[in-house]
């Protein structure tokens, strides 16, 4: 949502009499803020609330709080308690999930009376899922790194014997009857398949620092889109919603292409080859206020750059959604379960996080990355 110009007179017409500076302060807060009046009517919504509820402030102010959240939500009782007592009340870990907002939106709610404004209540929402997603992302990253040693061991202990097996099968092929050559060919094909799997696992063992610089994510997304449309996603419609003012990402261009191409390919495969209304949406946005503490460090890194890939496929089964980035977890019959684990590792090496939200016909992979800084030259 774009930030609208704040007109104190307009807010006064909505039943509020706030100083323009107070309104500006509410507007720039990174947490969703609503001001709720008599009858649960929405009197004010800041920019973060527009984003949270996926509606403009003008639309929100035509509705009641009951229209925005699930029926019988404890938030409604919370507002009424504040109006009755005239004192601040807070509740933690409330689920605002609804068909409008998605299946799970866990928030901490802080409600306070607005002085000299009748029964108006200021409602501030702190989404817990961001912090919890960061915690899960650290787990995903640890899971990806936990098979680093496995990758190195497999490369050394398995690839060499497999090469010998394949060579022996080729020698046998020259001396067996034609009717039995299908067996030697089967040995060669299965050996090649195992080698490819081992090579994918071997990628986790690559701990060499990668060159990092300023990367224009829109150039990367356009490149990935062209690759997809020329091959596996030629039957799918692409839409883009980009923030043109987005600054450069601190990253390795080739690795980001690899990651985004993997996610777009997953989206196309989820939609299926025969879908007639398949759509993939590519988005970028600037999200200030999101920070993550690095393991082993007291410092916190800002992750304001967001890349989103959304498809209208059937969605990810709920029982594996929280484990989607773990190694060897897959929804594909022939999948290895290493693609998304590799995505988590690469994004983790970039100092970012990646998460997935999924309901039927709306699966979104969201990547948060740090800004490029001139002094930052390497990853790792």
URGIPE-V938271 format. One record per helix or strand. SS is the DSSP state (alpha for helix, beta for strand). FROM is the first residue (numbers start at 1). TO is the last residue. If there is no record, write none. Layout:
((SS	FROM	TO) (SS	FROM	TO))
This chain:
((alpha	8	13) (alpha	20	28) (beta	32	36) (alpha	38	40) (beta	41	45) (alpha	47	53) (alpha	57	60) (beta	64	64) (alpha	65	68) (alpha	74	85) (beta	89	95) (beta	98	98) (beta	102	102) (beta	106	113) (beta	121	127) (alpha	128	146) (alpha	148	157) (alpha	159	173) (alpha	178	205) (beta	210	211) (beta	213	215) (alpha	217	229) (beta	237	241) (beta	249	251) (alpha	253	271) (beta	279	286) (beta	291	293) (beta	300	302) (beta	305	311) (alpha	318	321) (alpha	339	349) (beta	353	359) (beta	362	369) (beta	371	371) (beta	378	379))
